[in-house]
Amino acid sequence: MKAGAVVRVDGKLRIGLIGLGFMGGVHLAAILRSEGGELRGVAARRPPQRSVGAKGNLQVESAEVPDGTPWHADWRELVANPEIDAIDICTPSPLHKEIALAALGAGKHVLCEKPMALDTSDCAEMMRAADSSGKVFMVAYVVRFMEAYRRARLFIERVGRDAVRSCCFYRRTGLPAWGGWLTDAAQSGGAVVDLLSHDLDQVLSLFGTPAAMRAERFGAGDTLKALLTYPSGLTATVQGGWYGAGEPFAAGFTIETGDETLVYEDGTLTLRAPAGERAIPLSADDPYLAQMNYFIGSCRSGQSPALCPPAESAAALEISVALRRLRDGQ
């Protein structure tokens, strides 16, 4: 067991949530429904309202802070509370590093919304702090817990990575209006870091580091079309971003081999093969709840989060920043 792991008689992991915006509300719902966690406090600039979190671009479950939950205007008070085992960070990205370092230094486990930080050197510092603390540190790349993407991994494991001839991952939505800081690239990294890093994380995890990359804008708005090439001949495309106001959220992928194609579009996963085409049933399980349960399980066992390792989260940021710079001619 990792040094300093929390093991309590009642088995509950006591969690403090920092940030009650859109993602804060989503994480709150997951904590309240989790199998082994309990909410012990929240930190936000203002006291919790009956309607938590700004409306975002996803049809996901949010929640209200239960009556009687301690609220702190200063997140440092929550981090310093000895009755809390883990901190869940759902603040704007520029605050991730400071809060994570403080929480790890205070002997807390940490779940941090993506991106881990906005600079790769900050990621390295955060990972060193996690290693020194002996605590679980995980970045919330929730797409890793979505069943369609987990089935894509199983598909590639079955056919073999070198059998994949091409793939395309896409993710697009309207310009975010629920958090003013998001549209400031200096605070969020823009659409490439905040949105498309999910798909870049998938490509890196599935196929490894590319041999070469190209990037350009893909339509109006803060958009990207990235081409990542591999020694096997594979070209992986990642495209999308923030479009005009009102653009509905959409995400999916196409993965092609010589004989089979796996397609995820409009919430439907389809396998096209020589024997015919068939839909692959997907469960209605909440990936945010699955992510929270996995984090809690990792903390209770003292094991590193193998399904979402920090080093891979840092790599997703590194390639996102590199592609944004390529797109912008920097």
Residue pairs with C-beta under 8 A, 6 or more apart in sequence:
1 301
1 302
1 303
2 134
2 135
2 136
2 302
2 303
2 304
3 134
3 302
4 107
4 133
4 134
4 135
4 302
5 134
5 135
5 136
5 299
5 300
5 301
5 302
6 13
6 85
6 86
6 109
6 299
6 300
6 302
7 300
7 302
8 85
11 36
11 300
12 36
12 37
12 38
13 36
13 37
13 38
13 85
13 86
13 109
13 296
13 299
13 300
14 37
14 38
14 40
14 83
14 84
14 85
14 86
15 31
15 37
15 38
15 39
15 40
15 84
15 85
15 86
15 87
15 88
16 39
16 40
16 41
16 42
16 43
16 78
16 79
16 81
16 84
16 86
16 87
16 88
16 108
17 24
17 27
17 28
17 31
17 39
17 41
17 42
17 43
17 87
17 88
17 90
18 24
18 42
18 43
18 44
18 75
18 78
18 87
18 88
18 89
18 90
18 91
18 99
19 43
19 44
19 89
19 90
19 91
19 92
19 113
20 28
20 42
20 44
20 48
20 52
20 53
20 65
20 90
21 53
21 54
21 90
21 91
21 92
21 178
21 179
22 53
22 54
22 55
22 56
22 62
22 178
22 179
23 53
23 56
23 90
23 113
24 44
24 52
24 53
24 90
25 52
25 53
25 62
25 63
26 53
26 56
26 58
26 60
26 61
26 62
26 288
27 88
27 90
27 111
27 113
27 140
27 288
27 292
28 39
28 42
28 52
28 53
28 62
28 63
28 65
29 60
29 61
29 62
29 63
29 288
29 289
30 286
30 288
30 289
30 291
30 292
31 37
31 38
31 39
31 88
31 292
32 39
32 63
32 66
33 286
33 289
33 292
34 289
34 292
34 293
34 296
35 293
35 296
36 293
36 296
36 297
36 300
37 86
37 292
37 296
39 65
39 66
39 69
40 69
40 70
40 81
40 83
40 84
41 69
41 70
41 71
41 72
41 78
41 81
41 84
42 48
42 65
42 69
42 70
42 71
42 72
42 78
43 71
43 72
43 73
43 74
43 75
43 77
43 78
44 71
44 73
45 73
46 73
47 71
48 64
48 65
48 69
48 71
50 64
51 64
52 62
52 63
52 64
52 65
53 62
54 178
54 179
55 178
56 176
56 178
57 173
57 174
57 176
57 178
57 249
58 249
60 286
60 288
61 286
61 288
65 71
72 78
75 91
75 99
76 102
78 84
78 87
79 87
79 99
79 102
79 103
79 106
79 108
80 106
84 108
85 108
85 109
85 299
86 108
86 109
86 110
86 111
86 136
86 295
86 296
86 299
87 99
87 100
87 103
87 108
87 109
87 110
87 111
88 111
89 95
89 96
89 99
89 100
89 103
89 110
89 111
89 112
89 113
90 113
91 99
91 113
92 179
92 181
92 187
92 188
93 113
93 115
93 117
93 118
93 187
93 188
93 189
93 193
93 194
94 118
94 181
94 187
96 112
96 113
96 115
96 116
96 117
96 126
97 117
97 122
97 125
97 126
99 112
100 110
100 112
100 116
100 126
100 129
100 137
101 125
101 126
101 129
103 110
104 110
104 126
104 129
104 130
104 132
104 133
104 135
104 137
105 129
105 133
107 133
107 135
108 135
109 135
109 136
109 137
109 295
109 299
110 130
110 135
110 136
110 137
110 138
111 138
111 139
111 140
111 292
111 295
112 137
112 138
112 139
112 140
113 139
113 140
114 139
114 140
114 141
114 197
114 198
114 313
114 316
115 139
115 189
115 193
115 194
115 197
115 313
115 316
115 317
115 320
116 122
116 123
116 126
116 139
116 310
116 313
116 314
116 317
117 123
117 126
117 317
118 187
118 189
118 193
118 317
120 314
120 317
120 318
120 321
123 310
123 313
123 314
123 317
123 318
124 314
126 137
126 310
127 137
127 310
127 311
127 314
129 137
130 136
130 137
130 310
135 299
136 295
136 298
136 299
136 302
136 303
136 304
136 305
137 305
137 310
138 295
138 298
138 305
138 308
138 310
139 308
139 310
139 313
140 291
140 308
141 197
141 198
141 201
141 308
141 313
141 316
142 198
142 287
142 288
142 291
143 149
143 198
143 199
143 201
143 202
143 287
144 150
144 201
144 202
144 205
144 291
144 307
144 308
145 287
145 288
145 290
145 291
145 294
145 307
146 287
147 282
147 283
147 285
147 287
148 253
148 264
148 269
148 282
149 202
149 253
149 264
151 262
151 269
151 280
151 282
152 202
152 206
152 253
152 255
152 262
152 264
153 205
153 206
155 255
155 260
155 262
155 271
156 164
156 206
156 255
159 257
159 260
161 206
161 207
161 232
162 232
162 234
163 257
163 258
164 207
164 232
164 234
164 255
164 256
164 257
165 233
165 234
165 256
165 257
165 258
166 234
166 235
166 236
166 237
166 254
166 256
167 203
167 234
167 236
167 237
167 253
167 254
167 255
167 256
168 236
168 237
168 238
168 239
168 253
168 254
169 199
169 202
169 203
169 236
169 237
169 238
169 239
169 252
169 253
170 199
170 238
170 239
170 240
170 250
170 251
170 252
170 253
171 195
171 196
171 198
171 199
171 240
171 241
171 250
171 251
172 223
172 240
172 241
172 242
172 243
172 247
172 249
172 250
172 251
173 195
173 242
173 243
173 247
173 248
173 249
173 250
174 242
174 243
174 244
174 245
174 246
174 247
174 248
174 249
175 183
175 221
175 222
175 242
175 243
175 244
175 245
175 247
176 182
176 183
176 242
177 245
181 187
181 188
182 188
182 194
183 242
185 222
188 194
189 197
189 317
189 320
189 321
189 324
190 222
190 242
190 324
191 221
191 222
191 223
191 224
191 240
191 241
191 242
192 222
192 224
192 241
192 320
192 321
192 323
192 324
192 327
193 317
193 320
193 321
193 324
195 240
195 241
195 242
196 224
196 226
196 238
196 240
196 241
196 320
197 316
197 317
197 320
198 251
199 238
199 240
199 251
199 253
200 226
200 238
200 316
200 319
200 320
200 323
201 312
201 313
201 315
201 316
202 253
203 210
203 228
203 236
203 238
204 312
204 315
204 316
204 319
205 312
207 228
207 230
207 234
207 236
208 230
209 315
210 228
210 229
210 230
210 236
211 229
211 230
211 231
212 228
212 229
213 226
213 227
213 228
213 229
213 319
213 322
213 323
213 326
214 226
214 227
214 326
215 224
215 225
215 226
215 227
215 323
215 324
215 326
215 327
216 224
216 225
216 327
217 223
217 224
217 225
217 327
218 224
218 225
218 239
218 240
218 241
219 241
219 243
220 243
220 244
221 241
221 242
221 243
221 244
222 241
222 242
223 239
223 240
223 241
223 242
223 243
224 238
224 239
224 240
224 241
224 323
224 324
224 327
225 237
225 238
225 239
226 237
226 238
226 239
226 323
226 326
226 327
227 235
227 236
227 237
228 235
228 236
228 237
228 238
229 235
229 236
230 236
240 251
250 266
252 263
252 264
252 265
252 266
253 262
253 263
253 264
254 261
254 262
254 263
254 264
254 265
255 261
255 262
255 263
259 273
259 274
260 271
260 272
260 273
260 274
261 271
261 272
261 273
262 269
262 270
262 271
262 272
263 269
263 270
263 271
263 272
264 270
267 282
268 279
268 282
269 279
269 280
269 282
270 277
270 278
270 279
270 280
271 277
271 278
271 280
291 308
294 305
294 307
294 308
295 305
298 304
298 305
